[in-house]
Amino acid sequence: MNIQPEITYRSVEKTQALDELVNSKIAKLEKFCDHISSCRVAIEKAHDHPSSGSPYRVRLDITVPPSHELAVDRSPDNGNQYEPIDAVIRHAFDAMERQLKELNERQQGDVKEHPQQAMVAVVHKLFPEQDYGFIKTLDTGREIYFHRNSVTHGDFDRIEIGTGVQFSETMGQMGPQATTVRIVDTVNS
């Protein structure tokens, strides 16, 4: 990295464990993109007692030459209540890792089209507070139920209405059900 990362803590006690976690995650990002020119990490406690989600927020801002600015903001307001700060930090860095990998592939011209990665459905309805939703197939318009546990890589929190996905299905007690749902990241060059 060209300059030292900036790490700020707001309403969160800076501990050696947190500092080591953040620095190890930054080092891991540099393995995927060795020409990061700046990295800012903000870790804060936004709420003391939220009604849902985690009280913590983690924001990452990274600059990659020539003029790419990548940002991740993890402020889980749904899902696991009181998700620990180290988990929020890991999720934020995982999201940034995906962005850096995609940018690196685009910069190197390595983005390939694979028929098996084509989008075959979109998220049609989503009920994050109950951990489920419905996808609609592009070919026939069928509506298929899916649960948080069927989404690969723990990406349920990345899903929103309109997200493109691939899926495997089975016949459940109430009708068709997706056993595996994978987000199809579309790259807009």
Secondary structure, 3 states (H helix, E strand, C coil): CCCCCEEEEECCCCCHHHHHHHHHHHHHHHHHCCCCCEEEEEEEECCCCCCCCCCEEEEEEEEECCCEEEEEEECCCCCCCCCCHHHHHHHHHHHHHHHHHHHHHHHHCCCCCCHHHCCCEEEEEEEHHHCEEEEEECCCCCEEEEEHHHEHHHHHHHCCCCCEEEEEEEEECCEEEEEEEEECCCCCC
